[in-house]
């Protein structure tokens, strides 16, 4: 049976398997730390966190976002704006830092060959000090949320090793997606940081389920309890992954895509951090305490 083969494999290699997410965590810290040391930032911020201009231009002409972005002389990003029902392009969104509206507008008019009026474009401007303040507040919100989560976990289990395993797994779920974002130099908005806040909740539910069934229930063997927990946890995770993928495919809103992408990365990471690292720590703990 599959379960018997899985149990034999796991009992033989669980100490090796639990190292995989730990190695990924170390690599993630190196990637994020290197960026912070060189730029002073944890990730590449967009205009909502850095300050700048967000200009939305409504036009039905086909526009190459890459070519348009190359024509803008400052750090910028150009996204297509599409109609939800038809999927057709109805305009573009231009985000640029360190440039004023009166400097950016003539460039766009020239490259798009259209006159920008109040009827076919809108603009939002975020000051650099406001963006920096918003960034700092959101980062502190994530830190405080993580600390409060850790406190809640320690209160729930009142045992150091299982509690620290849950917190450690949540840390992996945050750091690995953050490192991937840095590798691909993806710009993160305020919505992206909110996605990391959501990840804290998403990451601990499967760990709490696994830990509860492993150390607080005594019916059946330890592996049977962990296996049942894994089936339930993976069902929840795969359902959430399906929702995120559906949102990425269907949604035409850049903010929604950004949030779903970050959560998707975290959910995939959580599978490994929970059922390799956390499960491995719990297995060693239960064997030491004779919890079978």
C-alpha positions in Angstrom: 0.0 0.0 0.0 1.1 3.6 -0.7 0.7 4.5 3.0 3.0 1.7 4.1 5.7 2.6 1.5 5.4 6.2 2.5 5.9 5.4 6.2 8.9 3.2 5.5 10.5 5.9 3.3 9.7 8.7 5.8 11.0 6.8 8.9 14.3 6.2 7.0 14.8 9.7 5.6 12.8 12.2 7.7 16.0 13.8 9.2 17.3 14.4 5.7 14.0 15.6 4.3 13.5 18.2 7.1 16.8 19.9 6.0 15.5 20.8 2.6 13.2 23.7 3.7 15.9 24.8 6.2 18.5 25.0 3.4 16.0 27.0 1.4 15.5 29.3 4.4 19.2 29.9 4.7 19.5 30.7 0.9 16.5 33.0 1.2 18.1 34.9 4.1 21.3 35.3 2.0 19.4 36.6 -1.0 17.2 39.1 1.0 20.2 40.1 3.2 22.3 40.8 0.1 19.7 43.1 -1.3 19.2 44.9 2.0 22.9 45.4 2.4 23.3 46.8 -1.2 20.1 48.8 -1.5 18.7 49.3 2.1 15.5 47.7 1.0 14.0 44.2 1.5 12.5 44.2 -2.0 11.9 46.3 -5.0 9.1 48.8 -4.0 6.6 50.2 -6.5 5.3 53.8 -6.4 2.7 53.2 -3.6 5.6 52.4 -1.3 8.4 54.5 -2.9 6.6 57.5 -4.1 5.9 58.5 -7.7 3.2 58.7 -10.4 0.6 56.2 -11.4 -1.0 57.2 -14.8 -3.8 55.3 -16.3 -4.3 55.8 -20.1 -7.4 54.6 -21.8 -6.9 53.6 -25.4 -7.9 50.7 -27.6 -4.7 50.7 -29.7 -2.3 47.9 -29.3 0.6 48.9 -27.1 3.9 47.2 -26.5 4.4 47.6 -22.8 8.1 46.7 -23.0 8.8 49.3 -25.8 6.9 52.0 -24.0 8.7 51.3 -20.7 12.1 51.6 -22.5 11.1 55.1 -23.7 10.6 56.4 -20.1 13.9 57.7 -18.9 13.4 56.8 -15.2 12.6 53.7 -13.2 9.1 52.7 -14.4 6.7 49.8 -15.0 4.0 49.6 -17.7 1.1 47.2 -17.3 -1.8 46.4 -19.7 -5.3 47.4 -18.7 -7.8 44.8 -20.1 -11.6 44.5 -20.1 -12.7 41.8 -17.6 -15.4 40.3 -19.8 -13.7 40.3 -23.2 -10.0 40.2 -22.2 -9.2 43.0 -24.8 -6.8 45.7 -24.0 -8.5 49.0 -23.1 -5.4 50.9 -22.0 -2.2 50.9 -20.0 -1.1 51.8 -16.5 2.2 53.6 -16.2 4.0 53.7 -12.8 7.1 55.9 -12.6 9.3 57.3 -9.8 11.5 60.4 -9.8 9.5 62.2 -12.5 6.8 64.8 -12.6 3.5 64.7 -14.5 4.6 67.6 -16.8 7.7 65.6 -17.8 6.0 62.2 -18.2 2.9 63.3 -20.1 4.8 64.7 -23.3 6.8 61.4 -23.5 3.6 59.3 -23.4 1.8 61.5 -25.9 4.7 61.2 -28.3 5.1 57.5 -28.0 1.4 56.7 -28.1 0.6 59.3 -30.7 -2.4 60.5 -28.8 -3.3 63.7 -27.0 -3.9 63.0 -23.3 -6.9 64.8 -21.9 -9.0 64.5 -18.8 -11.3 62.2 -20.7 -8.7 59.5 -21.6 -6.3 59.5 -18.7 -6.1 59.8 -15.0 -3.2 60.3 -12.6 -2.4 59.6 -9.0 0.7 60.9 -7.3 2.3 59.6 -4.1 4.9 61.7 -2.3 8.2 60.0 -1.5 7.8 60.7 2.3 4.3 59.4 2.3 5.3 56.2 0.4 8.3 55.6 2.8 6.1 56.1 5.8 3.5 53.7 4.5 6.2 51.2 3.7 7.6 51.4 7.2 4.2 51.1 8.8 3.3 48.0 6.8 6.6 46.3 7.5 6.1 46.9 11.3 2.5 45.5 10.9 3.9 42.3 9.4 6.5 42.0 12.2 4.0 42.6 15.0 1.5 40.1 13.4 4.3 37.5 13.3 5.2 38.1 17.0 1.5 38.0 18.1 1.1 34.7 16.1 4.1 33.3 17.8 2.7 34.2 21.2 -0.6 32.7 20.4 1.1 29.4 19.3 3.2 29.2 22.6 0.0 29.8 24.6 -1.8 27.1 22.7 0.7 24.3 23.0 2.7 25.5 26.0 5.7 23.4 24.9 8.8 24.9 23.4 9.7 22.4 20.7 6.3 22.0 18.9 5.7 25.7 19.3 9.0 26.8 17.8 8.5 24.3 15.0 5.2 26.0 14.0 6.8 29.5 14.1 9.9 28.3 12.2 7.6 26.9 9.5 5.8 30.2 9.2 9.1 32.0 8.9 10.1 29.7 6.0 6.7 30.4 4.3 7.4 34.2 4.3 11.2 34.2 3.5 11.2 31.9 0.5 8.5 33.8 -1.4 10.3 37.0 -0.5 13.6 35.6 -1.9 11.8 34.5 -5.1 10.4 38.0 -5.5 13.9 39.4 -5.2 15.4 36.9 -7.7 12.9 38.0 -10.3 13.1 41.7 -9.2 9.3 41.9 -8.9 8.0 45.3 -7.7 5.9 44.9 -4.5 3.1 47.3 -3.7 1.2 47.9 -0.5 -1.2 45.1 -1.6 1.8 42.8 -1.8 2.8 43.4 1.8 -0.9 42.7 2.8 -0.5 39.4 1.0 2.5 38.6 3.3 0.2 39.4 6.3 -2.3 36.9 4.9 0.5 34.3 4.5 1.0 34.3 8.3 -2.5 33.0 8.7 -2.3 30.6 5.8 0.9 29.1 6.9 0.1 28.2 10.5 -3.3 26.5 10.0 -1.8 23.3 8.6 1.0 23.4 11.2 -1.5 23.7 14.1 -3.5 20.8 12.7 -0.4 18.7 12.4 0.9 19.6 15.8 -2.4 19.1 17.6 -3.0 15.7 16.1 0.6 14.6 16.8 1.0 15.6 20.5 -2.5 16.2 21.9 -4.2 13.1 20.6 -3.2 9.6 21.5 -5.6 7.4 19.5 -3.7 5.4 16.9 0.0 5.4 16.0 1.9 8.7 15.5 2.4 8.2 11.8 -1.3 7.4 11.3 -2.2 10.7 13.1 0.3 12.6 11.1 -0.9 11.0 7.8 -4.5 11.9 8.5 -3.5 15.4 9.3 -1.5 15.6 6.1 -4.5 14.5 4.0 -6.7 17.1 5.6 -4.0 19.8 5.4 -3.1 19.1 1.8 -6.8 19.2 0.8 -7.1 22.7 2.3 -3.8 23.8 0.7 -4.6 22.5 -2.8 -8.1 24.1 -2.6 -6.5 27.4 -1.8 -3.9 26.9 -4.5 -6.6 26.2 -7.0 -8.3 29.5 -6.0 -5.1 31.5 -6.4 -4.4 30.0 -9.8 -7.9 30.7 -11.0 -7.6 34.3 -9.8 -4.3 34.7 -11.6 -5.8 33.4 -14.8 -9.1 35.2 -14.7 -8.3 38.5 -13.0 -7.1 41.5 -15.1 -6.3 43.6 -12.0 -2.5 43.9 -11.3 -3.0 44.3 -7.6 -5.1 41.1 -7.4 -2.5 39.2 -9.5 0.3 40.4 -7.2 -1.5 39.3 -4.0 -2.5 36.0 -5.5 1.0 35.3 -6.8 2.6 36.0 -3.4 0.1 33.8 -1.6 0.5 31.1 -4.2 4.3 31.0 -3.6 3.6 30.9 0.2 1.1 28.0 -0.1 3.5 25.9 -2.2 6.3 26.6 0.2 4.1 25.7 3.2 3.7 22.1 1.8 7.4 21.5 2.2 7.9 23.5 5.4 5.0 21.7 7.2 5.3 18.2 6.0 9.1 18.0 5.9 10.6 20.4 8.5 7.7 20.7 11.0 6.8 17.0 10.7 10.4 16.0 11.2 10.8 18.1 14.3 7.6 16.7 15.7 8.7 13.2 15.0 11.9 13.6 16.9 10.1 15.3 19.7 7.5 12.6 20.0 10.0 9.8 19.9 12.0 11.6 22.7 8.9 12.0 24.8 7.6 8.5 24.0 4.5 9.9 22.3 3.4 7.1 20.0 
